Amino acid sequence: MTKSLEKWQFGDFQTPDELAWEVVKTLKLNHKISPKVIIEPSCGKGSFIRASLNEFTHSRVIGLDINEKYVEAANLSISEYLNSENATIYKSDFFDTDWKSLISNLSDDILIVGNPPWVTSSELSILNSQNIPLKSNFQNRRGIAAITGSGNFDISEWMLLQYVEWLSKREGTIAVLCKYSVARKVIRQVKKRSGNRFSGYLYLIDAKAYFDASVEACLCVLSTNKNSNIDYEVYEDLKAEKASYLIGERDESIVRDTVKYEKWRHLTGQDLKYLWRSGIKHDCSKVMELERVQDALFQNGFGIKYTLEENYLYPLLKSSDIGNGRTLDYRKVVLITQKSIGEDTSIIKDKAPKTWQYLLDYDKLLKNRKSSIYKNKPPYSIFGVGPYSFKNWKIAISGLYKRLSFCLVKPLDGKSVMFDDTVNFLSFETEAEAKFILGLLTSNPSLEFFDSMIFWDEKRPITIDILKRLSLKAVARELGVLENYLQWAEAVQINSNGQLEFGLAEQSSH
């Protein structure tokens, strides 16, 4: 096994001594802990062992690691410490260790410290690694989660939750370095499992500087020494004396800034008319996305040119276009084979024979699309399409870019603009309505409301789930323009049977 492959398989990011010492000092000064026993379940070369022996001179220290060479190095590194007899370091696979028996023999006031592997279960599966816990649905995932892959998890998340279990009936503190996203997932799981038994603190660290890793990371501290605050304090770094903000659970979701969220919580709600959508999903960009060479001549992602009818081709703006505000021109067109999900695609054969032949040329590629959503659907099906896709005016925002930048998108070359599936959008019949709603979305109350919930380190920070929590009606009321809003929103009403029906404004648009 090569060194880089081994590092990946074991999530092996050795903690620098400088960082380990800063962590232990922070625990001692800020959290006033004096543990009787310190456990480092994946101690590596022993940086946390050394820091613990230095700061907690009378504590018993136990270190374990799967790598025998690391264990030897760790034992050698503490040999000159006057209290080295307090430390026991030995080789053991975390997933084979009888932790229940080990923990049960220890007294209270335990500190579990360290740097669990920064690797995911899917990455280990790719490597056919045996260094992985037995599969279990510890996150309580159901249904679509298995299809979309959200059942993938970080090994450190699983390990952290094991630590929480160890302290379920005894007193102590957990302090581990992990990805910030992992810490948030753990917070939610801990709340579900243990209520407010643990107080929590997150200290942001510079993972690029310490580990050359381009990821948001933190020191996650969970303590059974309860305080009155049910939220988790977030500090800018290990030396910060005051928390910058609080994260916590509100309305069944973890929000980034609970104070800011509480300020604008009255803006929560959903609009019946204005529904956020995602762009087109086709999973075959080299076939479905093309560049115009001239007139009716188009080139696909394989560099092959075809003469195609215009019927099924629409201007395409991708996440990078929306994220950078490029909405007045387009580089590619996208082949839209349906106007609604499940629509018969065979009609293309008569309406656009050249396009149909083009699809037949790539029949094998399109049939081999991996996602199960295409199973038992008409040939060459797409998703993320409906009547809303073909409305002329849209407000779009990239789900990938780390800023709240809403774009007004008008028709291009006389056609509705389509987006890729990383773009979220609202659609409108008229420019006037789109501009009015854009004014609501870009108002300070709306932007602060969104910002209070968005974790900018996420791969796709701006999601439909977040966008749809904002009630545009509540924002209009906040800004004193409720009457204007109602004039636009009257298009959708609810009848006495609780069903949606069209109002005058919507009827006039048909």
MOHUDA-V506921 format. One record per backbone hydrogen bond with DSSP energy under -1.0 kcal/mol. NH is the residue of the N-H (numbers start at 0). CO is the residue of the C=O. If there is no record, write none. Layout:
BEGIN
nh=(NH,NH)
co=(CO,CO)
END
This chain:
BEGIN
nh=(5,6,7,8,9,10,11,12,19,20,21,22,23,24,25,26,27,28,29,32,35,36,37,38,39,42,45,49,50,51,52,53,54,55,58,59,60,61,62,63,64,70,71,72,73,74,75,76,78,80,83,85,86,87,89,91,95,96,98,101,102,103,105,109,110,111,112,113,117,118,120,123,124,125,126,127,128,131,137,139,144,145,147,148,149,151,154,157,158,159,160,161,162,163,164,165,166,167,172,173,174,175,176,177,179,182,183,184,185,186,187,188,189,190,191,192,193,194,196,198,200,201,202,203,204,206,209,210,211,212,214,217,218,219,220,221,222,223,225,231,232,233,234,239,243,244,246,247,249,252,254,256,257,260,261,262,263,266,267,268,274,276,278,279,280,286,287,288,289,290,292,293,296,297,298,299,300,302,305,307,312,313,315,316,321,322,323,324,325,326,332,333,334,335,342,347,348,350,351,355,356,357,358,359,360,362,365,366,367,373,374,376,380,382,388,389,390,392,393,394,395,396,398,402,404,406,408,411,414,417,422,423,424,425,427,433,434,435,436,437,438,439,440,441,442,446,447,448,449,450,451,452,453,457,461,466,467,468,469,470,474,475,476,477,478,480,484,485,486,487,488,489,490,491,492,494,497,500,502,506,507,508,509)
co=(1,2,3,4,5,7,6,10,15,16,17,18,19,20,21,22,23,24,25,26,108,108,59,110,61,63,42,45,46,47,48,49,50,51,55,35,85,37,87,39,89,66,67,68,69,70,71,72,75,77,80,82,83,60,62,64,92,92,96,97,98,99,102,170,36,172,38,174,10,116,152,119,120,121,122,124,123,129,135,136,141,142,143,144,144,148,118,153,154,155,156,157,158,159,160,161,162,164,109,221,111,219,113,217,215,178,179,180,181,182,183,184,185,186,187,188,189,190,193,222,220,232,218,234,216,204,205,206,207,206,212,177,202,175,200,173,198,171,223,246,199,244,201,236,233,233,231,254,252,249,247,451,245,256,257,258,259,263,264,468,272,424,422,418,382,283,283,284,332,298,296,296,293,305,290,303,285,299,297,295,309,333,331,417,317,318,319,321,320,324,289,313,287,311,339,344,345,346,347,351,352,353,354,355,356,359,361,362,363,370,371,373,377,280,385,386,387,427,408,425,406,423,421,400,402,395,393,414,411,314,419,396,276,394,392,429,430,431,432,433,434,435,436,437,439,442,443,444,445,446,447,449,449,454,398,462,463,465,466,266,470,471,472,473,474,475,480,481,482,483,484,485,487,488,500,498,494,492,490,502,503,505,506)
END
